[in-house]
Amino acid sequence: MKLQYDEQADALYLRLDESKVVDSQEVKPGVVLDYNARDEIVAIEILGLKRRFPSADPSHLQLETS
C-alpha cells in the first residue's frame, strides 16, 4: 500500500495494490476510484485536498491500525 501527496496538483493518492489500472471512475466531484481487470478498486485519488480540508497537513500523514 502506498500513499502519495502531490503538492502542485493538491492531490492525495492511495494505492492499495500494484495491479494494472484499467478503468477509473469519478464517484463524487474530485474523488476518483481506479479499478483493475477484475473490477476491484486498486486506488483512490482525492483532488483538491487542501480546499476540501483546509486544516489538513499532508506532510504529517499517519497510519493507524487496530
Rosetta blueprint (number, residue, H / E / L):
1 M L
2 K E
3 L E
4 Q E
5 Y E
6 D E
7 E L
8 Q L
9 A L
10 D L
11 A E
12 L E
13 Y E
14 L E
15 R E
16 L L
17 D L
18 E L
19 S L
20 K L
21 V L
22 V L
23 D E
24 S E
25 Q E
26 E E
27 V E
28 K E
29 P L
30 G L
31 V E
32 V E
33 L E
34 D E
35 Y E
36 N L
37 A L
38 R L
39 D L
40 E L
41 I E
42 V E
43 A E
44 I E
45 E E
46 I E
47 L E
48 G L
49 L H
50 K H
51 R H
52 R H
53 F L
54 P L
55 S L
56 A L
57 D L
58 P H
59 S H
60 H H
61 L L
62 Q L
63 L L
64 E L
65 T L
66 S L
